[in-house]
Every structure is written in structure tokens, then in C-alpha cells.
């Protein structure tokens, strides 16, 4: 894992960037995914994703315990996919854009994040992720991640 690098963190005085066309709309994924996949498979999927993040060109953004970070993210996805609201119960309302404001998230960084998540989803059988719901889930990730972009630049 790379060391923390200032290019991944916003200066608090920097204005918050919103793309000219605004964040893309998104529809939540099928809420029956939790029942189909189960909690352990969702957690494994997020753990695999965070391990990819830890060796990626945006690894400097992920400076802590990646397994712990993946667990936190998994709790969000568990609720999103129809499971119990574990993230809400543990951390409160997600407010994901606000939680990501300290990070300098450019469109390039977003595209790397999406590429890595899509690589994980390419192995959907490993997580018992139903192929019929992959397109809508990928579309959700596309729209959801557009809300996180908060900085201009390459």
C-alpha cells in the first residue's frame, strides 16, 4: 500500500467542485441482492475490491487498514442491497458525498475506482452475484461514483 500523498487530499480552503453537468442520476440496485448473495459474499466482494484499491494508482487515498475499510463499505452495500441497515446503525446516515469531501476525487480517480470495482464484478460467480443484475449494479456504481467527484484536474 502506498503512503499517504497530499495529491489525494483536499485543502479545506479549496472550493468543492461539481461537474458542469452535475452528478448523474442513479437508481439503487435490486434490493433482493442481499437475499441472493448473503452477507459473507458481499463482504468478500468488498474485501477483494479494497485489496485492488490498495495496489492501484489511487492507493495513496487508502492509507489505513484496508480490511477494516472494506468492512465499513460492506455494511453500506449490505443495506443498499436489501439487507439490514448495519451501516446506519453503526455510523449513522451515510451522507457519502460529505464523508468523501476530505479526499481530492477527480474524474480520473473516479474512473480508476470504477475500473477496479468492475474488475471485481467480472468475477461475479465468486460472490454469487446474479448475472441478470450486473448491468443495473454497474449503472448504479457509475451514477453513485459521479456524486463523489469534488475536485477538478487530471
N, C-alpha and C positions, 0 to 999 in steps of 0.2 A: 504494500500500500504506500502511496506517495505521501510525503509530508504536506502539511497544510501550506497552501500557497495563497498569497494575497489576491491573485487574479480571480480566485473563486469566491471572494467575499466582498460585499458591497461596503463602501464607506457610508456610514449613516447619513452623511450630508448629501450623498448622490440622490438626484431625483429618481423616483420609481418610474421606470419605462413601461409603457403599454404600447404594443404594436398598433400602427395606424388603423389596421382593420379590426383591432380589438381581439380578445381571445375568441377562439372558435367555440361554438356551442357544442354541447356534448350530452349524450343520453347515457344514463347509468347502465352498466351491464346487467344482463339477465340475473335476477336475484335468486334463481334456483341453482346457480353455480356452486354455492356452498354445499347444498344437499348432495349434488353430484360428486364434487371433488373431495369434500371433507376438509376439516381444519388442518390436518397434518400435510396434505398435499399443497394447500395454499401457502402454508409456512415454508415448505420445501421450495416451492416456486420462488418465493421472495428471497429466501436464503441464497438460492442459486443466482438470482438477479443481483443481489448485493455483492456476491463474490466476483461477478463480472465487473460491477462498478469499481470494485477495489483494485482492479488491474487495468482499468481503462484510462483514456486520456483525460477524464474528469475525476480521477481517483483522489486528487487533492481536495475535492469538495467533501469527501467522505473520510474524515480523519479519526473517527472514534472506533469503537467496537462494531464491526460490520454485522456480526451475528445479532447483537442487541438492536442495531438499527433495523435489520431485516425483520426482527420480531415485532418491532413497533409498527413498521409499514404493513406487515402481515395482519395485524389487528385491524388496521384501516380497511384493507381489502376484504377481510373476513366479513365485516359488517356490510360493506358495499356489495358483496356477492351473495347477500341474503342470510348471513349468519348472525350471531348475537352481536350487539353493539359494543364489543370489547374495547375498541379504541375510545369511544365516547366515555365509557365507564372508567377507563384508566387515565385518559389525558384530557377529557373534556371535548368540546366541539372541535372538529378537525381544522377548520379555517386554514386550509393548506396553503393558499397564497400568502397569507400573513406569516405562517410558520416558515416559509421559504424566503421571506424578504431579506434576511441577513446574507443569503447566498447571491452571488452575481450569476444569474441564469440568463445566458444569451440564447439566441435561436440555435447557434452551433452546439452549445452544451445540451440543449433540449433534444436536438437531433441525435446526439450520441446516446443520451438516456433512452430514447425511443428505440434506437438500433439495438441496444443491449437487451431491452425488455423483449423486443421481437425475436431476438436470438433465443432467449429462454422459451418463448412461446412456440418456437419452431420444434421444440421437443415436448409438445403438449401431452403426448401419451404418458410421459414420465409423471405427470401431475394429474392424470385422469381428467384433463381439460377437454370437454367435448368439442370436437372439430366444428360442429354446427354453430357454436357460439364464439369461435375465434374472430371472425370478421367484426362483429359488434364490439367485442372486447378491445380489439386493436383500434377501432374507431373511437372508443371511449378514451383510451390512452392518448390518442392523437389530440383530441379536444381538451382533455384534462391537463395534459402537459403544456398546452398553449397558455393556460392560465398562470403558469409558473414563470414564464419569461418576464423578467423585470429589469433587464439591462440591455442596452444597445451594444453592438460591437460584434466582432468576429467570434 
